[in-house]
């Protein structure tokens, strides 16, 4: 009998956006919004897109749309207003996977 397939280790945590950076890093080619999340004794980060990707224009558009959607969900006008925003962070196999703004508490 074959062993059962491996299961993903999923952890969903409440946190706040503890830091952010939006822009371009000419050394790495990074473009977009990079967020840090923190909770009770832990932290994790997300990343944007890289401009050396063959789909550079699509990545720029996707990053901009992501920021617009995030600002709308958080009901703020600028990225600096996101720091301190309550979020739910999903960690998959001990690595950042996704997050959502807790719109129900805004």
Residue pairs with C-beta under 8 A, 6 or more apart in sequence:
8 92
8 93
9 92
9 93
9 94
10 90
10 91
10 92
10 97
11 90
11 91
11 92
12 88
12 89
12 90
12 91
13 39
13 42
13 88
13 89
13 91
14 39
14 86
14 87
14 88
14 89
14 102
15 37
15 38
15 39
15 86
15 87
15 88
15 89
15 99
16 37
16 38
16 39
16 84
16 85
16 86
16 87
17 35
17 36
17 37
17 82
17 83
17 84
17 85
17 87
18 36
18 37
18 38
18 43
18 83
19 35
19 36
19 83
20 33
20 34
20 35
20 36
20 79
20 80
20 82
20 83
21 33
21 34
22 32
22 33
22 34
22 67
22 79
23 31
24 30
24 31
24 51
25 31
28 50
29 50
29 51
29 52
30 47
30 48
30 49
30 50
30 51
31 48
31 49
31 50
31 51
31 59
31 60
31 63
32 47
32 48
32 49
32 59
32 63
32 66
32 67
33 46
33 48
33 63
33 66
33 67
33 70
33 79
34 45
34 46
34 47
34 48
35 45
35 46
35 82
35 99
36 43
36 44
36 45
36 46
37 43
37 44
37 45
37 46
37 87
37 89
37 96
37 99
39 89
44 89
44 91
44 95
44 96
45 96
46 96
46 99
48 63
49 59
49 60
49 62
49 63
50 59
51 59
51 60
53 59
67 79
70 82
70 101
71 77
71 78
71 79
71 82
73 100
73 101
73 103
74 81
74 82
74 85
74 101
74 103
74 106
75 103
75 106
76 82
76 85
85 101
86 101
86 102
86 105
86 106
87 99
87 100
87 101
87 102
88 99
88 100
88 102
89 96
89 98
89 99
90 97
90 98
90 99
91 97
